[in-house]
């Protein structure tokens, strides 16, 4: 019984240490303009544990620093689709997508409107 308790304690401790306090991650998020940038970054930063979030318009890449003890990539992606932006794993509902500004509609075409609309 003592060995089982020690093994369980080591396992739990090991799992806790496997999560990083300042983990860098990146993933693609669909969007088009500066308004999208503000919305995406705000949604990501609104997730507990996200310390840094910057979305690059041309590449559609969201760069993050997160505390893995508080959040994970899927929680962040869920927050992004809730405000109308698709990721590779999750797609925003039509209702959420319909709420974004007309210049932000990335599903309709592939044009770059980033210079047309500045907040």
Backbone as a printed PyTorch tensor [residue, N CA C, xyz], in Angstrom:
tensor([[[  0.8230,  -1.1980,   0.0000],
         [  0.0000,   0.0000,   0.0000],
         [  0.8650,   1.2590,   0.0000]],

        [[  1.9640,   1.2030,   0.7420],
         [  2.8680,   2.3380,   0.8130],
         [  3.4700,   2.6450,  -0.5630]],

        [[  3.8190,   1.5860,  -1.3040],
         [  4.4040,   1.7710,  -2.6330],
         [  3.4060,   2.4130,  -3.5890]],

        [[  2.1440,   2.0310,  -3.4950],
         [  1.1010,   2.5920,  -4.3480],
         [  0.9340,   4.0720,  -4.0470]],

        [[  0.9470,   4.4380,  -2.7820],
         [  0.8080,   5.8310,  -2.3770],
         [  1.9790,   6.6670,  -2.8780]],

        [[  3.1780,   6.1450,  -2.7700],
         [  4.3680,   6.8520,  -3.2330],
         [  4.3200,   7.0080,  -4.7490]],

        [[  3.9510,   5.9460,  -5.4370],
         [  3.8560,   5.9940,  -6.8920],
         [  2.8050,   7.0050,  -7.3460]],

        [[  1.6620,   7.0260,  -6.6890],
         [  0.5970,   7.9750,  -7.0260],
         [  1.0590,   9.4100,  -6.7920]],

        [[  1.7560,   9.6520,  -5.7060],
         [  2.2690,  10.9840,  -5.3940],
         [  3.2720,  11.4370,  -6.4550]],

        [[  4.1640,  10.5420,  -6.8530],
         [  5.1490,  10.8820,  -7.8820],
         [  4.4770,  11.1660,  -9.2200]],

        [[  3.4730,  10.3930,  -9.5500],
         [  2.7580,  10.5880, -10.8040],
         [  2.0530,  11.9420, -10.8270]],

        [[  1.3660,  12.2780,  -9.7620],
         [  0.6510,  13.5550,  -9.6750],
         [  1.6390,  14.7170,  -9.7230]],

        [[  2.7420,  14.5930,  -9.0240],
         [  3.7660,  15.6300,  -9.0300],
         [  4.3560,  15.7830, -10.4260]],

        [[  4.6230,  14.6810, -11.0890],
         [  5.1760,  14.7150, -12.4440],
         [  4.2440,  15.3800, -13.4250]],

        [[  2.9540,  15.1170, -13.3210],
         [  1.9820,  15.7410, -14.2080],
         [  1.9110,  17.2420, -13.9750]],

        [[  1.9970,  17.6460, -12.7370],
         [  1.9740,  19.0600, -12.4030],
         [  3.1800,  19.7870, -12.9550]],

        [[  4.3270,  19.1580, -12.9370],
         [  5.5450,  19.7760, -13.4360],
         [  5.5950,  19.7830, -14.9630]],

        [[  4.8480,  18.9040, -15.5980],
         [  4.8410,  18.8260, -17.0580],
         [  4.1570,  20.0390, -17.6820]],

        [[  3.3260,  20.7230, -16.9380],
         [  2.6510,  21.9010, -17.4390],
         [  3.5430,  23.1220, -17.2100]],

        [[  3.6820,  23.9320, -18.2390],
         [  4.5740,  25.0770, -18.1750],
         [  3.8250,  26.3550, -17.8270]],

        [[  4.5280,  27.2140, -17.0880],
         [  3.9540,  28.4910, -16.6900],
         [  3.9540,  29.4920, -17.8400]],

        [[  4.9610,  29.4550, -18.6800],
         [  5.0780,  30.3920, -19.8010],
         [  5.3460,  29.6380, -21.0950]],

        [[  4.3390,  28.9390, -21.5620],
         [  4.4740,  28.1410, -22.7830],
         [  4.1200,  28.9990, -23.9900]],

        [[  4.9610,  28.9370, -25.0230],
         [  4.6780,  29.6270, -26.2800],
         [  3.9020,  28.6810, -27.1810]],

        [[  2.9030,  29.2210, -27.8550],
         [  2.1750,  28.4310, -28.8510],
         [  1.6850,  29.3560, -29.9500]],

        [[  1.4940,  28.7800, -31.1120],
         [  0.9520,  29.5280, -32.2440],
         [ -0.0510,  28.6510, -32.9780]],

        [[ -1.0460,  29.2760, -33.5410],
         [ -1.9610,  28.5740, -34.4320],
         [ -2.6580,  29.5650, -35.3380]],

        [[ -3.2360,  29.0460, -36.4060],
         [ -3.8810,  29.8750, -37.4120],
         [ -5.3120,  30.1970, -37.0000]],

        [[ -5.6840,  31.4720, -37.2200],
         [ -7.0370,  31.9540, -36.9410],
         [ -7.4740,  32.7740, -38.1480]],

        [[ -8.6490,  32.4860, -38.6830],
         [ -9.1410,  33.2080, -39.8580],
         [ -9.6170,  34.6030, -39.4880]],

        [[ -9.3210,  35.5450, -40.3620],
         [ -9.7140,  36.9380, -40.2060],
         [ -9.1180,  37.7340, -41.3480]],

        [[ -9.3480,  39.0650, -41.3770],
         [ -8.8930,  39.8610, -42.5140],
         [ -8.2620,  41.1960, -42.1720]],

        [[ -8.7070,  41.8720, -41.1150],
         [ -8.3410,  43.2790, -40.9640],
         [ -7.9390,  43.6300, -39.5270]],

        [[ -7.7280,  44.9180, -39.3150],
         [ -7.3550,  45.3930, -37.9820],
         [ -8.4700,  45.1570, -36.9490]],

        [[ -9.7220,  45.2500, -37.3970],
         [-10.8220,  44.9610, -36.4650],
         [-10.7730,  43.4940, -36.0250]],

        [[-10.4780,  42.6150, -36.9690],
         [-10.3270,  41.1930, -36.6420],
         [ -9.1870,  41.0190, -35.6360]],

        [[ -8.0740,  41.6980, -35.8950],
         [ -6.9120,  41.6210, -35.0180],
         [ -7.2900,  41.9870, -33.5860]],

        [[ -7.9920,  43.1050, -33.4300],
         [ -8.4000,  43.5380, -32.0920],
         [ -9.3300,  42.5170, -31.4370]],

        [[-10.2870,  41.9960, -32.1970],
         [-11.2650,  41.0480, -31.6660],
         [-10.5970,  39.7360, -31.2640]],

        [[ -9.7060,  39.2370, -32.1200],
         [ -9.0120,  37.9660, -31.8640],
         [ -8.1200,  38.0880, -30.6360]],

        [[ -7.3270,  39.1480, -30.5760],
         [ -6.4210,  39.3380, -29.4450],
         [ -7.1990,  39.5310, -28.1430]],

        [[ -8.2830,  40.2950, -28.1980],
         [ -9.0990,  40.5170, -26.9980],
         [ -9.7170,  39.2070, -26.5150]],

        [[-10.2200,  38.4030, -27.4320],
         [-10.8260,  37.1190, -27.0520],
         [ -9.7870,  36.1910, -26.4270]],

        [[ -8.5970,  36.1430, -27.0310],
         [ -7.5350,  35.2840, -26.4900],
         [ -7.0990,  35.7590, -25.1100]],

        [[ -6.8860,  37.0620, -24.9650],
         [ -6.4460,  37.6060, -23.6800],
         [ -7.5220,  37.5000, -22.6030]],

        [[ -8.7700,  37.3150, -23.0210],
         [ -9.8600,  37.1410, -22.0660],
         [ -9.8990,  35.7670, -21.4290]],

        [[ -9.1090,  34.8440, -21.9470],
         [ -9.0420,  33.4980, -21.3850],
         [ -8.0410,  33.5070, -20.2350]],

        [[ -8.4760,  33.0490, -19.0800],
         [ -7.6050,  33.0000, -17.9050],
         [ -6.3700,  32.1610, -18.2190]],

        [[ -5.1970,  32.7210, -17.9910],
         [ -3.9550,  32.0160, -18.2500],
         [ -3.2350,  32.4830, -19.4970]],

        [[ -3.9050,  33.2670, -20.3550],
         [ -3.2470,  33.8150, -21.5380],
         [ -2.5770,  35.1150, -21.1270]],

        [[ -1.2610,  35.1570, -21.3000],
         [ -0.4790,  36.3160, -20.8670],
         [ -0.1340,  37.2500, -22.0190]],

        [[ -0.0840,  36.7340, -23.2240],
         [  0.3360,  37.4980, -24.3930],
         [ -0.3800,  36.9280, -25.5990]],

        [[ -0.9010,  37.8160, -26.4520],
         [ -1.5760,  37.3710, -27.6720],
         [ -1.3910,  38.4200, -28.7590]],

        [[ -0.8120,  38.0250, -29.8800],
         [ -0.6580,  38.9090, -31.0310],
         [ -1.0160,  38.1170, -32.2820]],

        [[ -1.9650,  38.6760, -33.0570],
         [ -2.3940,  38.0440, -34.2970],
         [ -1.8010,  38.8070, -35.4680]],

        [[ -1.1660,  38.1130, -36.3980],
         [ -0.5560,  38.7070, -37.5850],
         [ -1.5400,  38.6160, -38.7470]],

        [[ -1.8990,  39.7610, -39.3010],
         [ -2.9050,  39.8110, -40.3670],
         [ -2.4950,  39.0110, -41.6120]],

        [[ -1.3110,  39.2390, -42.1960],
         [ -0.9790,  38.5180, -43.4380],
         [ -0.8940,  36.9960, -43.2760]],

        [[ -0.3230,  36.5310, -42.1880],
         [ -0.1320,  35.0830, -42.0220],
         [ -1.2990,  34.4020, -41.3050]],

        [[ -2.1500,  35.1940, -40.6530],
         [ -3.2750,  34.6950, -39.8490],
         [ -2.7900,  33.8880, -38.6330]],

        [[ -1.5500,  34.1050, -38.2290],
         [ -0.9740,  33.3410, -37.1230],
         [ -1.1510,  34.0910, -35.8080]],

        [[ -1.7150,  33.3930, -34.8260],
         [ -1.8750,  33.9280, -33.4800],
         [ -0.7400,  33.3850, -32.6300]],

        [[  0.0720,  34.2830, -32.0880],
         [  1.1830,  33.9030, -31.2190],
         [  0.7770,  34.1720, -29.7840]],

        [[  0.9970,  33.1890, -28.9310],
         [  0.5430,  33.2660, -27.5430],
         [  1.6380,  32.8700, -26.5660]],

        [[  1.5250,  33.4020, -25.3600],
         [  2.2520,  32.8760, -24.2070],
         [  1.1730,  32.5830, -23.1780]],

        [[  1.1300,  31.3300, -22.7320],
         [  0.0630,  30.9050, -21.8290],
         [  0.6310,  30.1670, -20.6200]],

        [[ -0.1530,  30.1880, -19.5700],
         [  0.1270,  29.3870, -18.3830],
         [ -0.6910,  28.1110, -18.5430]],

        [[ -0.0190,  27.0150, -18.8830],
         [ -0.7230,  25.7500, -19.1420],
         [ -1.4050,  25.1870, -17.9000]],

        [[ -1.0580,  25.7100, -16.7510],
         [ -1.7250,  25.2510, -15.5270],
         [ -3.1340,  25.8240, -15.4410]],

        [[ -3.4120,  26.8810, -16.2280],
         [ -4.7110,  27.5470, -16.1770],
         [ -5.5600,  27.3610, -17.4270]],

        [[ -4.9350,  27.0660, -18.5690],
         [ -5.6920,  26.9510, -19.8180],
         [ -4.9840,  26.0230, -20.7890]],

        [[ -5.6160,  25.8220, -21.9380],
         [ -5.0220,  25.0080, -22.9960],
         [ -5.4850,  25.5600, -24.3480]],

        [[ -4.9140,  25.0430, -25.4080],
         [ -5.1930,  25.5530, -26.7570],
         [ -6.6760,  25.4630, -27.1160]],

        [[ -7.3460,  24.4000, -26.7420],
         [ -8.7570,  24.2500, -27.1170],
         [ -9.6450,  25.2670, -26.4040]],

        [[ -9.3090,  25.6430, -25.1790],
         [-10.0860,  26.6790, -24.4860],
         [ -9.9340,  28.0210, -25.2010]],

        [[ -8.7310,  28.3060, -25.6540],
         [ -8.4800,  29.5500, -26.3680],
         [ -9.2060,  29.5370, -27.7090]],

        [[ -9.1320,  28.4340, -28.4180],
         [ -9.8220,  28.3160, -29.7100],
         [-11.3380,  28.4270, -29.5340]],

        [[-11.8610,  27.9110, -28.4450],
         [-13.2940,  28.0380, -28.1640],
         [-13.6780,  29.5050, -27.9840]],

        [[-12.8180,  30.2810, -27.3230],
         [-13.0820,  31.7090, -27.1420],
         [-13.0470,  32.4360, -28.4790]],

        [[-12.1660,  32.0140, -29.3680],
         [-12.0460,  32.6540, -30.6810],
         [-13.2660,  32.3750, -31.5550]],

        [[-13.7340,  31.1450, -31.5730],
         [-14.9110,  30.8430, -32.3950],
         [-16.1600,  31.5000, -31.8150]],

        [[-16.1740,  31.7460, -30.5170],
         [-17.3170,  32.4130, -29.8950],
         [-17.4750,  33.8460, -30.3940]],

        [[-16.3500,  34.4620, -30.8290],
         [-16.4260,  35.8290, -31.3580],
         [-16.4160,  35.8600, -32.8810]],

        [[-16.5490,  34.6960, -33.5230],
         [-16.7470,  34.6410, -34.9650],
         [-15.5520,  34.2860, -35.8220]],

        [[-14.4750,  33.7800, -35.2410],
         [-13.2730,  33.4740, -36.0170],
         [-12.9560,  31.9850, -35.9970]],

        [[-12.8240,  31.4050, -37.1970],
         [-12.5400,  29.9770, -37.3430],
         [-11.0720,  29.6660, -37.0620]],

        [[-10.8390,  28.4520, -36.5700],
         [ -9.4980,  27.8860, -36.4630],
         [ -9.5300,  26.5910, -37.2630]],

        [[ -8.4010,  25.9220, -37.3720],
         [ -8.3800,  24.6640, -38.1270],
         [ -9.2300,  23.5940, -37.4470]],

        [[ -9.2530,  23.5830, -36.1240],
         [ -9.9810,  22.5440, -35.3900],
         [-11.4350,  22.8970, -35.1190]],

        [[-11.7270,  24.1850, -34.9460],
         [-13.0800,  24.6090, -34.5920],
         [-13.5730,  25.6720, -35.5610]],

        [[-14.8640,  25.6290, -35.8500],
         [-15.4810,  26.6100, -36.7440],
         [-16.5270,  27.3940, -35.9610]],

        [[-16.5260,  28.7040, -36.1570],
         [-17.5080,  29.5640, -35.5030],
         [-18.9100,  29.2180, -35.9950]],

        [[-19.8770,  29.3570, -35.1230],
         [-21.2610,  29.1500, -35.5380],
         [-21.6320,  30.2510, -36.5360]],

        [[-22.6210,  29.9870, -37.3430],
         [-23.0650,  30.9960, -38.3070],
         [-23.5360,  32.2390, -37.5730]],

        [[-24.1920,  32.0540, -36.4260],
         [-24.6830,  33.1830, -35.6340],
         [-23.5170,  34.0710, -35.1660]],

        [[-22.4410,  33.4610, -34.6660],
         [-21.2740,  34.2350, -34.2270],
         [-20.6100,  34.9160, -35.4130]],

        [[-20.4850,  34.2100, -36.5220],
         [-19.8660,  34.7720, -37.7220],
         [-20.6740,  35.9580, -38.2560]],

        [[-21.9910,  35.8490, -38.2250],
         [-22.8530,  36.9140, -38.7330],
         [-22.7270,  38.2050, -37.9270]],

        [[-22.2580,  38.1230, -36.6940],
         [-22.1350,  39.3040, -35.8370],
         [-20.8850,  40.1320, -36.1220]],

        [[-19.9050,  39.5750, -36.8400],
         [-18.7060,  40.3620, -37.1050],
         [-18.9770,  41.3780, -38.2170]],

        [[-18.2200,  42.4460, -38.2280],
         [-18.3880,  43.5380, -39.1950],
         [-18.2620,  43.0110, -40.6220]],

        [[-18.9220,  43.6660, -41.5510],
         [-18.9440,  43.2330, -42.9510],
         [-17.5370,  43.1660, -43.5570]],

        [[-16.6420,  44.0580, -43.1710],
         [-15.2870,  44.0210, -43.7410],
         [-14.4830,  42.8380, -43.1990]],

        [[-14.9670,  42.2180, -42.1520],
         [-14.2630,  41.1000, -41.5170],
         [-14.6930,  39.7360, -42.0760]],

        [[-15.6440,  39.7220, -42.9710],
         [-16.1920,  38.4680, -43.4960],
         [-15.1580,  37.7420, -44.3440]],

        [[-14.4490,  36.8240, -43.7510],
         [-13.3660,  36.0990, -44.4070],
         [-13.8500,  34.8650, -45.1550]],

        [[-15.0380,  34.4030, -44.9190],
         [-15.5340,  33.1960, -45.5920],
         [-15.9900,  33.4810, -47.0270]],

        [[-16.3820,  34.6900, -47.3330],
         [-16.9370,  35.0130, -48.6400],
         [-15.8980,  35.0680, -49.7450]],

        [[-14.7240,  35.6620, -49.4460],
         [-13.7080,  35.7900, -50.4790],
         [-12.3260,  35.7730, -49.8460]],

        [[-11.3170,  35.7970, -50.6870],
         [ -9.9400,  35.7530, -50.2100],
         [ -9.2220,  37.0890, -50.3760]],

        [[ -9.9600,  38.1740, -50.5770],
         [ -9.3100,  39.4710, -50.7550],
         [ -8.7600,  39.9760, -49.4360]],

        [[ -7.7610,  40.8420, -49.5290],
         [ -7.1440,  41.4200, -48.3370],
         [ -7.6820,  42.8320, -48.1610]],

        [[ -8.5380,  43.0210, -47.1680],
         [ -9.1230,  44.3230, -46.8900],
         [ -8.4610,  45.0130, -45.7170]],

        [[ -7.2830,  44.5800, -45.3170],
         [ -6.6500,  45.0990, -44.1160],
         [ -6.3940,  46.6000, -44.1720]],

        [[ -6.1590,  47.1490, -45.3630],
         [ -5.8870,  48.5820, -45.4840],
         [ -7.1660,  49.4020, -45.6290]],

        [[ -8.2810,  48.7660, -45.9650],
         [ -9.5290,  49.4800, -46.1760],
         [-10.1650,  49.9460, -44.8740]],

        [[ -9.9740,  49.1880, -43.8210],
         [-10.6770,  49.4990, -42.5960],
         [ -9.7220,  49.5040, -41.4120]],

        [[ -9.5740,  50.6230, -40.8100],
         [ -8.7710,  50.7720, -39.5930],
         [ -9.7110,  51.2380, -38.4970]],

        [[ -9.6440,  50.6220, -37.3160],
         [-10.5490,  51.0270, -36.2200],
         [-10.2530,  52.4200, -35.7180]]])
